[in-house]
Amino acid sequence: MSVRTVTYRLERVRALTGYDPADPAHRFTLQAAVLGARALGWPEQPLPAAD
């Protein structure tokens, strides 16, 4: 993977989520979200509906 690709993807994460992967607090939040999604089996399984 090229530096340009990584830079583009990190910018897309920031644009889509509003969280900056360069900020340690934001990075922790993003990592927790990824771990939560994996624990729920997403995207293979649909997420449960919110009540």
Buried (B, 14 or more C-beta within 10 A) or exposed (E): EEEEEEEEEEEEBBEEEEBBBEEEEBBEBBEEEEEEEEEEEEEEEEEEEEE
